[in-house]
Amino acid sequence: MTRLGELLLEQGKLSERDVERALLAQREMGGLFGQVLVRLGVVSEQDVAQALSRQLDIPLLPSSDYPAEALRLEGLAQDFLVNNSVVPVAIHGETVCFAATVPQEPFLGKALRMALDRPVELVLGLESEIGRALDLHLQTDAAGDDEDELGDQFGGQSDDEFIEHLRDLASEAPVIRLVNQVIHRAVDMGASDIHIEPFEDGLHLRYRVDGVLQEFDDSPPASLGSAIASRIKLLSHMNIAERRLPQDGRIMTRVKGHELDLRVSTIPTVHGESVVMRVLDRGSIRLSLPAMGFSEDTLVRYRQLLDRPHGVLLVTGPTGSGKTTTLYASLASLDSEKLKIIPVEDPVEYQLQGVNQIQVQPQIELNFARALRAILRQDPDIIMIGEMRDTETAQIGVQSALTGHLVLSTLHTNTAAGAITRLEDMGIERYLITSSVNGVLAQRLVRTLCSHCKAPVELADEAIQRYGLGRFLPQGERTVHQARGCEHCLQTGYTGRTSIHELFVLDETLHRVIMEGADATLLHAAARRQGMTTLYEDGLRKVVAGQTSLEEVLRVTQDQSEPGAVAEAAA
């Protein structure tokens, strides 16, 4: 049987490069090859369906053959139709004809025959047309509940008219152009997140650049809120008719030569749907440990932990602090040809050469714990767990370390020492922690000063003493740099970010402190006596080096340093 990609290549519908991109995207986000091609926008849904019809020798149902009203059948659950993207379209005598996006699935025909106890025929249908037919089924069921609500908002429109209205709005050229401009601007600004938020006074558009939200002055008109949300939901394959529940989706696209992966989240608010898109620019990823901002002494000790044959190595910090990127850079620094490395993640964010990466699939109960149990039968040397979220995952990770594997993972704690007490809270015994955990790296991201406009400032002796800079400044030196703002940095004074770190290495002294039941504060103090550099101190080293400002370090580590305005410190 001729493969779908080869058929489309023969017909001139796509190029070899398009096939490579689609295969890469398929490995990352799953799904059928034809569906991935359509999502990437390299070929139309109609072209894929026609090629698939020829490949499978299954007829493609024309749009005119779909029934105008929902075809009701006893014994057929609506959830089954939606989950399998299949819809009844006709009855010929005893035989029921169904349109399906995957009619070749043997389970599908068998399940339908068993449910109906009569013959069935499966034909190929376009995903969009089957979706519209399924909407008819769902609207018929929910019409009584929703008519009043929708009527109040849209002048008495029926559900069918409302959904078609949303689709029409989302397909209009101005809306498509506006959504594209929003995404393009995020690439130009180097934004990590796009926030589209409806408020009483209108629609607000904000971008998170270098970890700080910046509001864009030219926000879209409030009247386009529903259209913009619908457009984004269509692109990310969400249900545009559902506006009362949160939804999640994903958009794979290419903008100005950048391969973008957008993670989309919508939530209902009192003024409409709030949309947030997390932007992952695959072209800007630097998977190198020296590029992560490590101080030289911290990097040497961290590499020593990575070189150990077994044990648990944890990276901690809040959401968005670069934990996963550091873990990927750690894996990239290892020899994947001589080591069996298996990460299990949710989601898979970066592709690593020579590494078998596993995507968590909660809908089929492939969670971290279940994946880890399977991984241990794959003879791994190194296991990466995206996040230790529950007791079962933590226990399996610790057991894996005790049986000769190096386990890398992340935890959500504020300090490195806090990871030890977090493991205790998750039910891991102290003796297991001291036997398995090699070290904990706490991490934060600080903005780096713009090289075009950063300005020197001389600090008073009182300020140097107050902020603890004396240990890091050269003898007689009292000058650091602060942010000013120019056209190169969008008047922020900063461009890009670097990391500050706190490495907690477990040795015999700390083992004794842990076994004595010390809390995070006592553990932190004990590690300081052993020479650990704190996040705040590592930040001060980068202030003295001119990489960032004292204000920025105080902003990020204010829970560890004395608060106060740095303006008072200037001489």
Salt bridges, closest charged atoms under 4 A:
ASP18 OD1 - ARG21 NH1 3.89
GLU28 OE1 - ARG282 NH2 2.77
ASP47 OD1 - LYS13 NZ 3.65
ASP135 OD2 - ARG167 NH2 3.31
ASP141 OD1 - ARG72 NH2 3.59
ASP146 OD1 - ARG244 NH1 3.06
ASP188 OD2 - LYS256 NZ 2.83
ASP193 OD2 - ARG278 NE 3.05
GLU197 OE2 - HIS195 ND1 3.95
GLU197 OE1 - ARG206 NE 2.97
ASP201 OD1 - HIS204 NE2 3.05
GLU215 OE2 - HIS204 ND1 3.15
GLU242 OE2 - ARG244 NE 3.49
GLU259 OE2 - ARG17 NH2 3.59
GLU259 OE2 - ARG21 NE 3.50
GLU259 OE2 - ARG254 NH1 2.45
ASP261 OD2 - ARG250 NH2 2.69
ASP261 OD2 - ARG263 NH2 2.78
ASP261 OD2 - ARG282 NH2 3.07
GLU273 OE1 - LYS233 NZ 2.98
ASP281 OD2 - HIS258 ND1 2.73
ASP297 OD2 - ARG541 NH1 3.21
ASP346 OD2 - ARG389 NH1 3.43
GLU387 OE1 - ARG389 NE 3.28
GLU387 OE2 - HIS412 NE2 3.51
GLU392 OE2 - ARG373 NH1 2.59
GLU424 OE1 - ARG430 NE 3.31
ASP461 OD1 - ARG478 NH2 2.60
GLU537 OE2 - ARG471 NH2 3.05
GLU537 OE2 - ARG528 NH2 2.76
ASP538 OD1 - ARG541 NH2 3.08
ASP538 OD2 - LYS542 NZ 3.40
GLU552 OE1 - ARG447 NH2 3.05
GLU552 OE2 - ARG555 NH2 2.57
GLU562 OE2 - ARG466 NE 3.42
GLU568 OE1 - ARG466 NH1 3.55
